[in-house]
Amino acid sequence: MTTVSDQLARSDEYRAAGYWDDDTLPAIVDRWADDAPSRPYLSDGVGTLTWGAFREQAWNLAAALAERGVAPGDRVAVQLPNWNEYFVVYAACARLGVVMIPVVTVYRAGEVGFIVENSGAVALVTCGEFRRFDHGAMAAEIAGDGPLLRIVVRGEVGDGALALGDLVAGGSDRSLLPPMPSADDPHLILYSSGTESRPKGCLHTWNTSSFLPKQAVAALGMTRDDVMFMPSPVTHALGLTLGVMAPTLAGAAVHLLDVFDPRTALERIAEHGCTGTASPAPFIRMMLDAFDPVAHDVSRLRFWLTAGAPIAAALVEDAASRFSGCRVVSAYGSSEVMMATVCRPEDPVDRVASSDGGPVPGVEIRIVGDDGETAPTGADGEIRYRGPGRLLEYWNRPDLTATAIDDEGWWRTGDLGRLDDRGYLRVTGRIKDIIIRGGFNISAREVEEALLAHPAVANVAVIGLPDPIVGERACAVIEPSGTDVLTVDELRAYLTGERKLAVWKAPERIETVTEWPVTATGKVQKFVLRKRFS
């Protein structure tokens, strides 16, 4: 069985190559704060933090958590929007040697409760009401009468919860802080919904998780003079990698947007002189449609990284033309490896549009055919990854770890793709049964299992159908159990209410069938359903 030591056993090799080192996030924060404490670091439309003020708040919070019994190796779940406070909590956890678990804000009690239970989290940091949903109340529901420490940001503090503002104000004994953590200690658990009906936790160290951001800093030429605009959720792999880690490594500034609106985004880019951004491809189209060259100054924007879905050549060309000086670059990654391949600003438009980039230095990509052998150039097969950015293991799931990682350290991605003669990757499909809606993965199995509990559903298959705005939308193909047929509104209310799934996982379309296209072994042929209903 593959274990944690499989990845860490290559530490000497990775260090000798310069991919891993002894630096840690708190050491980097100290370095930038010592160098220029009054230099701007974070802004989110509500407040700003210099490097010095940021460090003060983060180390105050770390001491406050230590005072309340949070210790190195403990897990802390953090469900926050793109606010300055998210960075403060992340740095505080890193200083304590605590494993942070980012949780996207669209998750509801079903998913968050599972993550807290599965990870054994000792604390849950959340917010009050955000986008008309009371996260603080949900956290109280999840905690129940248990010992879970609840910390609320920008919201009413209910019984038994603490206000983050009080904890970062100081007053706790910093002598309680432990020694600096190691770069090879557990650092993050990113929960990813893939083929499993429940999210699975990808365990990373600082060295594994920061490997790709370090490569991105070099590939994108990021410096202290950059200002990263981040509309993608910083609790998601893309936002965490490009919106948190990369600019922090470079000592750059970050401007955060918590609710995406294309006009607001354009105004913020102009106001803060943003030089780079990263988002799913649909954000680019929406911002191009809203762009007014007279009203919106995007002259400093020089790169836009996108991942999660293929990007059309026309969109790359349109962005380069209308956002003069800005290059769109594509990438491929996941919670298991952050990012594996990336295009560079100097790559030609046709390469950006026809590929998902080439492997970053230190990463090996191979394509494996059905026979288990390496596929020839240009042939499709399963994408396999090996390199310094790979997860250590799936948290509390040795069975998944053993299945996903072979004896030579190759991670089986479950995605299909091909390599061209220049070594650039093109993702062509998925072995895993997931739907990618706006950059977020929806487990078809998870939604199917929830719907099968409904008395009006005899059988169901959830499929992804192409959508020009968000890439894919979920469609529930249902065999009714009687004469009653669910409406879309009834289905969505059931999934988000009784089953407590996030609203973005609920199918936005229903089709009914009385007979299923199946294989000889009785498995539903979803590709037939996709063709029929597309």
C-alpha positions in Angstrom: 0.0 0.0 0.0 1.2 3.5 -0.8 1.6 5.7 2.3 2.6 9.2 3.2 6.3 8.2 3.2 6.1 7.5 -0.5 6.1 11.3 -1.4 8.3 12.4 1.5 10.8 9.7 0.7 11.7 11.8 -2.4 12.5 14.9 -0.2 16.2 14.8 -0.8 15.7 14.6 -4.6 13.2 17.4 -4.6 15.3 19.6 -2.4 18.4 19.0 -4.5 16.5 20.1 -7.5 15.3 23.3 -5.7 11.6 22.3 -5.8 11.3 21.9 -2.0 13.1 23.8 0.7 12.9 24.8 4.4 10.9 27.9 3.9 7.4 28.0 5.4 4.4 30.4 5.1 5.0 32.1 8.5 8.7 32.6 7.7 7.7 34.2 4.4 5.2 36.5 6.2 7.9 37.5 8.7 10.3 38.2 5.9 8.0 40.6 3.9 6.7 42.2 7.1 10.2 42.9 8.4 11.3 44.2 5.0 8.4 46.7 4.5 5.8 46.7 7.3 3.9 49.6 5.8 3.7 48.2 2.3 0.1 47.3 1.2 -0.7 43.6 1.1 -4.5 42.9 1.2 -7.7 44.8 0.3 -11.2 43.5 -0.2 -13.4 46.6 -0.8 -14.1 46.8 2.9 -10.7 47.1 4.5 -7.0 47.1 3.8 -4.0 45.5 5.6 -0.3 46.3 5.3 2.2 43.5 5.7 2.9 44.7 9.2 -0.7 44.9 10.3 -1.4 41.6 8.7 1.3 39.8 10.6 0.2 41.4 13.9 -3.4 40.2 13.5 -2.3 36.7 12.3 0.1 36.1 15.2 -2.4 37.5 17.7 -4.9 35.0 16.4 -2.4 32.2 16.5 -1.7 33.0 20.2 -5.5 33.2 20.9 -6.0 29.8 19.4 -3.1 28.3 21.3 -4.6 29.8 24.5 -7.8 27.9 23.7 -6.0 24.6 23.3 -5.6 24.4 19.6 -2.2 22.6 19.0 0.1 21.7 16.2 -1.4 18.9 14.0 -5.0 19.9 14.9 -7.4 20.6 12.0 -9.3 23.9 11.6 -12.0 24.2 8.9 -12.4 27.7 7.4 -15.5 28.6 5.4 -15.1 32.3 4.4 -15.7 34.4 1.3 -12.9 36.3 -0.4 -12.2 38.6 2.6 -9.0 39.7 4.2 -9.8 37.7 7.2 -9.3 34.4 5.3 -5.6 35.2 4.8 -5.3 36.1 8.5 -6.8 32.8 9.6 -4.6 30.9 7.1 -1.4 32.5 8.3 -2.4 32.0 12.0 -3.0 28.3 11.4 0.3 28.0 9.6 2.1 29.7 12.4 0.6 27.2 14.9 1.4 24.2 12.7 -2.3 23.6 12.4 -3.7 21.9 9.3 -6.2 24.3 7.6 -9.2 23.0 5.7 -10.5 25.5 3.2 -14.3 25.1 2.6 -16.1 26.8 -0.2 -18.9 29.0 0.9 -21.5 27.3 -1.3 -21.3 24.1 0.8 -24.1 23.6 3.2 -24.6 21.6 6.4 -24.5 18.2 4.6 -21.0 18.8 3.1 -19.6 21.0 5.9 -20.7 18.6 8.6 -19.1 15.7 6.8 -15.8 17.6 6.4 -15.7 18.5 10.1 -16.5 15.0 11.2 -14.2 13.3 8.7 -11.2 15.6 9.4 -11.7 15.6 13.1 -11.6 19.5 13.0 -11.4 21.1 16.4 -12.6 24.5 15.2 -14.8 26.0 12.5 -14.2 29.5 11.3 -17.2 30.9 9.4 -19.1 34.1 8.7 -22.5 35.5 9.5 -25.0 36.1 6.7 -23.4 35.9 3.3 -25.4 36.0 0.1 -28.7 35.6 2.0 -27.5 32.5 3.9 -26.7 32.4 7.6 -23.4 30.6 7.9 -23.2 31.3 11.6 -26.5 29.5 12.3 -25.3 26.5 10.1 -22.1 26.3 12.1 -24.1 26.2 15.4 -26.3 23.4 13.9 -23.2 21.4 13.0 -21.5 22.0 16.3 -24.6 21.0 18.3 -23.5 20.3 21.9 -20.1 19.1 21.0 -16.7 20.8 21.7 -16.2 22.3 18.3 -14.7 25.8 18.6 -16.7 28.3 16.5 -15.3 31.6 15.4 -17.5 34.0 13.5 -16.3 36.7 11.1 -18.4 39.8 10.3 -21.5 38.4 11.8 -23.6 38.0 15.0 -21.9 35.8 17.5 -24.3 33.3 19.0 -24.0 31.4 22.2 -20.7 29.6 22.5 -19.1 31.3 19.5 -16.2 33.8 19.4 -15.7 36.9 17.3 -12.6 36.9 15.2 -12.3 40.7 15.7 -11.8 40.1 19.4 -9.2 37.4 18.9 -7.0 39.4 16.4 -7.1 42.5 18.7 -4.4 41.0 20.9 -4.1 40.2 24.6 -3.2 36.5 24.3 0.2 35.3 25.5 2.5 34.8 22.5 4.9 32.7 24.6 2.3 29.9 24.0 3.2 29.8 20.3 5.1 26.6 19.4 8.4 26.6 17.4 8.0 27.3 13.7 6.6 24.3 11.8 8.5 22.3 9.2 7.8 22.7 5.5 7.2 18.9 5.5 4.5 18.9 8.2 0.9 18.5 7.3 -0.3 21.9 6.2 -3.6 21.8 4.2 -6.5 19.4 3.5 -8.4 20.3 0.4 -11.7 18.4 0.1 -12.5 17.5 -3.5 -15.7 16.0 -4.9 -14.8 13.6 -7.7 -16.2 10.2 -8.4 -16.9 9.6 -4.7 -20.3 10.5 -3.3 -18.6 12.2 -0.4 -15.8 14.8 -0.6 -12.3 13.3 -0.1 -9.6 15.2 1.7 -6.3 15.8 -0.1 -3.5 16.1 2.5 -0.6 18.5 1.6 2.5 19.8 3.3 3.7 23.4 2.7 6.2 22.0 0.3 3.7 20.0 -1.8 1.1 22.8 -1.9 3.5 25.7 -2.6 5.4 23.9 -5.3 3.1 25.0 -8.1 2.7 28.6 -6.8 6.5 28.9 -6.9 6.5 27.7 -10.5 3.6 30.1 -11.3 5.6 33.1 -9.9 8.4 32.3 -12.2 6.3 31.5 -15.3 4.1 34.6 -14.9 7.0 36.9 -13.9 5.4 38.0 -10.6 7.2 40.5 -8.5 6.5 42.7 -5.4 5.1 45.3 -7.8 2.2 43.1 -8.9 -1.3 43.4 -7.7 -3.3 40.2 -8.0 -7.1 40.5 -8.6 -8.9 37.5 -7.2 -12.6 36.9 -8.0 -12.3 33.1 -7.7 -13.0 31.6 -4.3 -9.8 31.5 -2.3 -11.0 28.3 -0.6 -10.9 26.6 -4.0 -7.6 25.2 -5.5 -7.4 27.8 -8.2 -8.0 30.8 -5.9 -5.8 29.4 -3.2 -2.9 28.7 -5.5 -3.0 31.9 -7.6 -4.8 34.3 -5.3 -3.1 33.4 -1.9 0.1 31.5 -2.3 1.7 32.9 -5.5 1.3 36.6 -4.6 2.4 35.9 -1.0 5.5 34.1 -2.2 6.2 37.1 -4.5 5.5 39.7 -1.8 2.9 41.1 -4.1 -0.4 42.7 -3.2 -3.9 41.1 -3.5 -7.3 42.6 -4.1 -10.2 40.3 -3.3 -13.8 40.3 -4.7 -16.3 38.3 -2.7 -19.3 38.3 -5.1 -18.5 38.3 -8.8 -20.0 41.0 -10.9 -18.3 41.9 -14.2 -18.7 45.6 -13.9 -17.6 45.7 -10.3 -14.6 43.5 -11.3 -13.6 45.9 -14.0 -13.9 48.9 -11.7 -11.8 47.2 -9.0 -9.1 46.2 -11.5 -8.8 49.9 -12.6 -9.0 51.3 -9.0 -6.3 49.0 -7.6 -4.1 48.8 -10.7 -4.3 45.1 -10.9 -1.7 43.3 -13.0 -2.9 39.7 -13.1 -5.9 37.5 -12.2 -7.1 33.9 -12.4 -10.6 32.6 -12.9 -12.8 30.1 -14.7 -13.2 30.9 -18.4 -16.8 32.1 -18.1 -15.6 35.1 -16.0 -13.6 36.3 -19.0 -16.5 36.3 -21.4 -18.7 38.2 -18.9 -16.1 40.8 -18.3 -15.4 41.3 -22.0 -19.2 41.8 -22.6 -19.2 44.4 -19.8 -16.0 46.1 -20.8 -16.1 49.8 -21.7 -12.7 51.1 -22.8 -13.6 54.6 -21.8 -14.8 53.8 -18.3 -12.5 50.8 -17.5 -8.8 51.1 -17.3 -7.2 47.7 -17.5 -3.9 48.8 -18.9 -1.8 47.2 -16.2 -3.5 43.8 -16.5 -0.9 41.5 -18.2 -2.0 37.9 -17.5 -5.2 36.0 -16.9 -4.9 32.4 -16.0 -7.9 30.1 -16.5 -8.5 26.5 -15.7 -11.3 24.0 -15.4 -12.6 23.9 -19.0 -11.3 24.3 -22.6 -11.0 27.9 -23.8 -11.9 29.0 -27.3 -9.3 30.6 -29.5 -11.7 33.4 -30.2 -11.9 34.2 -26.5 -8.1 34.3 -26.2 -7.9 36.6 -29.2 -10.7 38.8 -28.0 -9.1 39.3 -24.6 -5.7 40.1 -26.1 -7.3 42.6 -28.4 -9.7 44.4 -26.0 -7.6 44.1 -22.9 -4.5 45.4 -24.6 -1.3 43.8 -23.2 -3.2 41.0 -21.3 -2.6 37.4 -22.3 -4.9 34.6 -21.4 -3.1 31.4 -20.4 -4.7 28.0 -19.7 -3.8 25.4 -17.1 -4.8 22.0 -15.7 -4.9 20.9 -12.1 -6.8 19.6 -9.2 -6.9 19.6 -5.4 -4.5 16.6 -5.5 -1.7 18.5 -7.4 -2.9 22.1 -7.4 -1.8 22.5 -11.0 0.2 20.2 -13.2 0.5 22.0 -16.5 0.3 25.7 -17.6 0.7 27.8 -20.6 2.9 30.9 -20.4 2.2 34.5 -21.6 4.7 34.1 -24.4 2.9 31.0 -25.8 1.0 31.7 -29.1 -2.7 32.0 -29.1 -3.3 28.7 -30.9 -1.3 26.8 -28.3 -3.3 28.4 -25.4 -6.6 27.5 -27.2 -5.6 24.0 -28.2 -3.9 22.8 -25.0 -4.0 23.0 -21.2 -0.3 23.9 -21.1 2.9 22.0 -20.6 4.2 20.4 -17.4 5.9 22.8 -15.1 9.5 22.0 -14.2 9.8 18.9 -12.0 6.4 17.5 -13.1 6.1 14.3 -15.2 2.9 13.7 -17.2 2.3 10.4 -19.0 -0.8 9.2 -20.9 -1.7 5.5 -20.3 -3.8 3.5 -22.7 -6.4 0.8 -21.9 -3.5 -1.7 -22.0 -1.7 0.0 -19.2 1.1 1.1 -21.4 2.2 4.6 -22.3 0.1 5.8 -25.2 1.8 7.2 -28.3 2.0 11.0 -28.9 -1.4 12.3 -29.9 -3.4 9.3 -28.6 -5.9 9.5 -25.8 -5.5 7.8 -22.5 -5.7 8.4 -18.8 -3.5 11.3 -17.5 -1.0 10.2 -14.9 1.0 12.7 -12.7 4.2 12.4 -10.8 6.0 15.3 -9.1 6.7 17.5 -6.1 3.2 18.9 -5.9 1.3 15.7 -5.5 -0.8 15.1 -2.3 0.6 12.9 0.4 -2.6 10.9 0.8 -6.4 11.1 1.0 -7.2 11.9 4.6 -8.5 8.9 6.5 -9.0 7.0 3.2 -6.0 4.6 2.8 -8.2 2.6 0.4 -8.5 5.6 -2.0 -4.8 6.4 -1.6 -3.8 2.9 -2.5 -6.0 2.9 -5.5 -5.1 6.3 -6.8 -1.3 6.2 -6.4 0.8 3.4 -7.8 4.0 1.9 -6.4 6.1 4.3 -8.5 4.4 7.4 -7.2 2.2 8.1 -10.2 -1.2 9.6 -9.4 -4.1 8.3 -11.5 -6.1 11.4 -12.3 -9.2 9.7 -13.7 -9.1 12.3 -16.6 -8.5 11.5 -20.2 -6.1 13.5 -22.4 -3.4 13.5 -25.0 0.1 15.0 -25.3 1.3 16.7 -28.5 4.8 16.5 -30.0 5.8 19.5 -27.9 4.7 17.8 -24.6 1.6 20.1 -24.2 -1.4 18.4 -22.7 -5.0 18.5 -23.9 -7.7 17.2 -21.5 -10.3 15.4 -23.6 -12.7 13.9 -21.2 -13.2 12.3 -17.8 -13.2 8.8 -16.5 -14.5 10.2 -13.2 -18.2 10.8 -13.3 -18.1 14.5 -12.5 -19.8 17.6 -13.9 -17.7 20.8 -13.9 -20.0 23.8 -13.4 -18.2 27.2 -13.4 -15.0 25.5 -12.3 -16.6 23.6 -9.4 -16.9 19.8 -9.4 -20.3 18.2 -8.9 -20.3 14.5 -8.1 -23.0 12.9 -10.2 -23.1 10.0 -7.7 -23.7 12.2 -4.7 -26.7 13.9 -6.3 -28.1 10.6 -7.6 -27.9 9.0 -4.2 -29.8 12.0 -2.7 -32.5 11.9 -5.4 -33.0 8.1 -5.0 -34.3 8.8 -1.5 -37.2 10.8 -3.0 -40.4 8.7 -3.3 -41.2 9.9 -6.8 -37.9 8.7 -8.2 -37.4 5.0 -9.2 -34.1 5.5 -10.9 -32.0 8.5 -11.9 -28.8 9.4 -13.8 -27.3 12.8 -13.4 -25.4 14.0 -16.5 -23.6 17.2 -17.5 -24.8 19.1 -20.5 -22.8 21.8 -22.3 -23.5 25.4 -21.3 -21.9 28.5 -22.9 -21.9 30.4 -19.6 -20.7 28.0 -16.9 -19.3 25.1 -19.1 -21.7 22.4 -17.9 -25.1 22.3 -16.1 -26.4 19.2 -14.4 -29.4 17.4 -15.8 -31.3 14.8 -13.9 -32.6 12.0 -16.1 -35.4 10.4 -14.0 -37.5 7.3 -14.2 -40.6 8.1 -12.1 -41.8 5.6 -9.5 -45.4 6.5 -10.3 -47.5 9.0 -12.2 -46.1 12.0 -10.3 -43.2 13.8 -12.0 -41.0 16.2 -10.1 -40.6 19.7 -11.4 -37.2 21.4 -11.4 -38.3 23.7 -8.5 -39.5 20.7 -6.4 -36.3 18.8 -7.1 -34.0 21.7 -6.2 -36.0 22.4 -3.1 -35.7 18.8 -2.0 -32.0 18.6 -2.6 -31.1 21.9 -0.9 -33.7 21.6 1.9 -34.2 18.1 3.1 -31.0 16.7 1.7 -29.0 19.9 2.5 -26.8 19.9 -0.6 -25.3 23.1 -1.9 -27.6 24.9 -4.4 -25.1 24.7 -7.2 -25.1 20.9 -7.1 -28.9 20.8 -7.8 -29.8 19.9 -11.4 -31.2 22.7 -13.4 -33.0 20.5 -15.9 -35.1 17.3 -15.7 -35.7 14.7 -18.4 -37.8 11.6 -17.9 -37.4 8.1 -19.3 -39.1 4.8 -19.1 -36.2 2.7 -20.5 -32.5 3.2 -20.0 -29.7 2.7 -22.5 -27.5 0.1 -20.7 -24.4 -2.0 -21.3 -24.5 -5.8 -21.3 -23.8 -5.7 -17.6 -26.7 -3.3 -16.9 -24.7 -0.1 -16.5 -26.4 3.1 -17.7 -24.7 4.5 -20.8 -24.5 8.1 -19.8 -22.9 9.1 -23.1 -26.1 8.0 -24.9 -28.1 10.2 -22.6 -25.8 13.2 -23.1 -26.2 12.8 -26.9 -30.0 12.5 -26.6 -30.5 15.5 -24.4 -27.8 17.9 -25.6 
